[in-house]
Amino acid sequence: MAEEKKLNHEQEANPLLKQQPPQQPPKAEQTTEQQDRYLGWTADGLPISHGSVMGQPIPRSPWNSSACACLGQNDHFCSSDLEVCLLGSVAPCVLYGNNMERLHSNPGTFGNHCLHYSGLYVIGNSCFGWNCLAPWLSYHSRTEIRRRFNLEGSCEALNRSCGCCGSYLENEEQREHYELACDFATHVFCHVCALCQEGRELRRRAPHPGFNAQPVLVMIPPGEQT
């Protein structure tokens, strides 16, 4: 009996035998804190994380194209980018109205925004010789796009590229004040480029509210049987 127990003990301790991993206790159910990590959704139907498990904020993503990329990117939106460039150069009021319509997902807002922009455009060019009044209306759209899609602002882009403006990003409220000033300055000094950049960003992230993207059932008759 003692020899049998000794043989079984040697077999269990033999390194050539496959060791059974220790059984782990079943994992606890996912806590509500982990389930509530996703508090928003993007235009593509993907959740947006506002923070990590350790409490660190998720870094903001850069824009799809820079303000100077007038012709856009070489992808399936290339023809749409050319259209945005032409609208920004010839009829910025139409581009601004289209951007706001996509941003608010409301088909009836195009006319209101386009008319308001056109009035400020005409008054600014008639009285001051350049479009100096419309940026006071349109720079809010850049702020809304940044906040909706969690995009980085000008200060964050400078800090990422060259390491400056780091002291301005420590306080969230102070950072937002600087970003608002940068949005306004971008629309004042590079107004058409800012509108085109926002138009390219919205066409890649938000569908046009006038298009009812509903699946269509197509019935194909069977072929002739022999």
C-alpha positions, 0 to 999 in steps of 0.5 A: 500500500505504501509502495502504491502511494509512493508510485502515485506521488512520483507520477504526479511530481514527474516533470515530463507529465503535463501539469494541470493548471490550478483552477481559477475562481470564476470572474466576477461580473463586470462592474457598473463602473466598467459598463459605464465607460462608454458614454457616447457614440460616434457617427459610425456607431462606435462608442466614445470612451471619455476616460480610462479605468485608471481615471486618465482622460482619453487623448483627443484624435487629430483632424482627418486633414489639415486646414491647408489641405485644400484638395483633400485626401486621396481616398473615396471622398476625393471628389467630395473634397474637390466639391468642398474646395469649390464651394468654399472658394465660390460660395462659402455661404452654401458650404457653411449652411451645408456644414451646419445641416450635417452637424445638427442632423436637421434638414431644415436648417440649411436655409437659415444658416445660409441666409444669416451668413449671406447677410453678414457676408454682403454687409462686411464686403460692402462696408469694410471691403472684406468678409470680416463679419461672417467669422463671428457667426461661423467660428462656433461651428468649429467649436461644436465639431471639436466637442462632438467628435472629440478632436484636438484643438490648435493648442493641442496640435502645437503641443503634439508637434513641437512641444509648446503650449504645454502649460496652457493644457493643464487646466481644462477650463483654461485650455477651452478658453484658449481653444475658443480663441484659436477657433475664432482666430482661425476663422478670421485669418483663414476663413475659407480654409477653416470652412473647407476643413470642417466640411471635409471632416463632417463628410467623413463623420456625419451622413447628410440628414437629407439622405434616408439610408434605409435598406431596400429589399430587391427581389430577383426572379429565378433564372429559367430552369432546364 
